[in-house]
Amino acid sequence: MSATQILDPVLLSEHEHDGTWTLVLHVPADLAYFPGHFPQAPVLPGAVQIAWALAFASQRFGTPARCKVMEALKFQRLLRPGDRVELTLRYDISRHKLHFAYRYSDTIYSSGRLAWSAEP
């Protein structure tokens, strides 16, 4: 990937309420991840969705940008070029787990828990 390729979503807005962050994101059509990932029907890879959740959480909660454990991952609907989505992030400090979900209105695209150790 060259330095000019787009790797991140466009952050349209964000707010925090009771420790949960909600970020409104736009998925640019020219992201570096789309070419070659189903050329006739491009979709955002699940690994990228997880990486974005970790990166945004790291900036807001001070958590590591990489996790060791992924739990209850569900990819229910495809994220496509041009989609607008809300990413919710909640960090369970006592369990060291990040809960994330990509959704828009009543539609859930993906969700799961990310942790930094295998402990409960």
N, C-alpha and C positions, 0 to 999 in steps of 0.2 A: 504494500500500500504506500502511495506517495504521501508527502506531507500535506498536500492540498485536498486529499480526500476527506469527506465528512464522515466522522465516526460517532457523533453524539446527536441525540434528539435536540430539538429546540424547546427550551424551557419557556412556556408561555406565562405561567404564574405558579405560585406556591403559597401555602399557608400551613401553619402548625396549630393544632388544637389538642389539648390534653396529651401531649407527647406523640401524637400521630401527625406525620407530615403528609400532605396531599400536593402532588406536583402535577400540573397540567402540561403534557408534552405533545409536540407535533413530531411525527416520524417523517423526516425529509425523504422525498422520492429518490434523491441522489446519494443516499448513504452508501458507503463503501461495501457494506455487507450484502447488498441486493444482487449485484452482478454474479452470476454463477450459482446463486442459491435459488434455483428454479427460475431460469430465464423467462419462461412463458408466463409465470405467475409468481413474482418475487414475494418472499415472506421474510420477516425478521427472525433470525435464528434464536432459539431459546437461550443459548449460551450468551448472546448479546443482551437479552432481557435481564438475565441474572447479573451480568457484569454492570449494566446500568444501575440496577437496584443497589448493588454493593457500592458503587461509586457515589451515588447520591446519598446513601446512608452514611458513608464515611465522612462526607462533607457536613452532614447535619448532626450526626450522633458521635462522631469521632471513632467509629468502629473501623476495623481493618478492611482494606479494599479487596481482600480475598477471604474465602471461607473454607472450612475443612469438611463441613457436613451440609448436605442439602436434604430437606425433608418435605414430604407431601407436595412435591412439585406437580402442578397440573397446568398443562397447556391446552386450553379449551377452545380457543379461537385464534386464528392467524392474524398477526399484526402485519399490515401491508403498507407500502409506500403511501404517504399522504394521510395516514390515520392520525386522529387526535385521541389521546388516551390519558386517563388519570392514573398516576402511580401513587399508591398509598404505602407508607413505610411506618412500621411501629417496631421499636426496639424493646424487647423484654430483657431488662437489665439483669434480673435475678437468674435467668436461664441463658443469658448471652445468645439470644436468638433474634434474628431480624425477620419479621413477618412482612411480606410484600404482596401486592396485588396490582395488576394492570387491569383497568376496567374503564368503561365509558357507559354512563347511565346504568342500566341493569345488566349490561353485557360484561362478563368477566373473560378477559383474554388469557391471563395466566396468574398463578399465585403459588406461594410456597413459604417455607421457612429456611433460613440460612443460619448456620451456627459456626462457632469458632472452636468448638470441642465436641466430642461425642458424648459428653455428660448430659443428663437430662435437664 
